């Protein structure tokens, strides 16, 4: 994985977690703090995600989630899926700090299902300002 610009941008340790420890049973509670912080901080209003560490980390997680379900993510849904991850990560960060109680049963649902399943489908169907389709 040396000399890979994506790995260099994300970081070796974080990329290894995403590529080998992130699984179809991983919940938000299992996401390492550094990755969670990046997801919670991603700037969804950016037009170009390529050079932004937070955005590339989110895109990598989304890509790995889709691979686990043998599907290919559609670029046009990227901003909505990044927004979904940001909202979920911010809520999990608040939970970890004791600022929020998360009683929704979806909270224990694997992250892959939240992204690629019914919750993700509802988010992809929404109209949002930076991704109106």
N, C-alpha and C positions, 0 to 999 in steps of 0.2 A: 504493500500500500504506500510505499515511499514515493515521493514526487508526484503525488496525485493532488491536483489543486483543490478538489472538493474535500479530501481528507485533511489537507493543510488548513483549509478555511474552518472546517468544523472542529478539527482537533482529533488526534489519533485516538485518545481514550473515549471520547464521545462517539466517534464513528464506530469504534469496536463495540460499544454498547448497542448502538442502533443496529449494526449488522449482525451481531451474534447473540445478544441477550434480550433484545426486544422481540417478543414473541406474540402469538395469537392469544396468549392468556395474560399479557401485561396490562395492568390497569394504571390509571393516572397515579395511584399511590406508589407504584413501582418505579416511576420515572425518576432518574437521578436529579438532584437539585439543580445542577448546572444546566442540564437540558431543559428542565422545567422553567428555569429563569429565562432562558433564551426564547422559549415558546411564548411565555407570558409577555416578553418585551418586543416581540416582532412588530415591525411597523407595517400595518396592512395597507397603508396608503401609498407605499412605494410602487413604482411602475417597473423598475428593474430590480429583481431580487438577487441577481448573480453575485454581487460582491459583499452582500450583507450576511454575516455569520448567523444571525438569528433566523433570517429567512431561509437560508440554505439548510440549516438544521431542521426547520419545520418541513421543508420540501422533502428532505431525506426521510424523515419519519413517515410522512404521507406516502412516499414512494414505497418504502418497506412494508407499510400496512397493506397497500394494494397488492404488492407481490405475494403476500401471505394469503390473499384471497384469489390469487391467479387472475387478477384484473389489472388493467392499465389505467392510471389516472388521466383524466382529460385536463389539459392545460387551462382551458377556459374556466374550470371550476377551482383552480388553484387559489385565487384570493378568498373564496368562500371557505375552502377547507383550512386555509391558514387562519382565517378569522375564527373558525370553530376551535382549532387548537389553541389559539390565544385565549379565548373565553374559558375553555376547560382548564388550561394551565393557570390562569389567574385565579380561578376558583379553588383549584388544588393548592396553590401557594397560600391563599387565605386560610384554607383548612389546616395546612401545616403550621401556620402561625397561631392557630386557635381563634382566628377572627371570624370564622364561618363554620357552621355545622352543615354538613352535606348529607341530608337524609334521603335524597332521591335514589331509588334503587339502581338507576343507570350508573351511579358512581362506581359500582362494583363490576360493571360491564367492561370487558376488555376494550382497550383503546382502539384496536383494529375494528371492532364492531361499531364503535361510536363513529369512526371516520367513514367506513365503507358501508355500514348498514343503514338502518332506518333513520337514525338521527342525522347522519351525513346526507342521506337522500333529501330530507326536509330542508337542510341548510343549502344544498345545491339547488333546490327548487326556488329558494327565496330570491327576491330582487334586493340587491344591496348596491350602494352608491358606486363602489369601485368595480363592480362586476354585475351589471344590470341584467344579463341574460339568464 
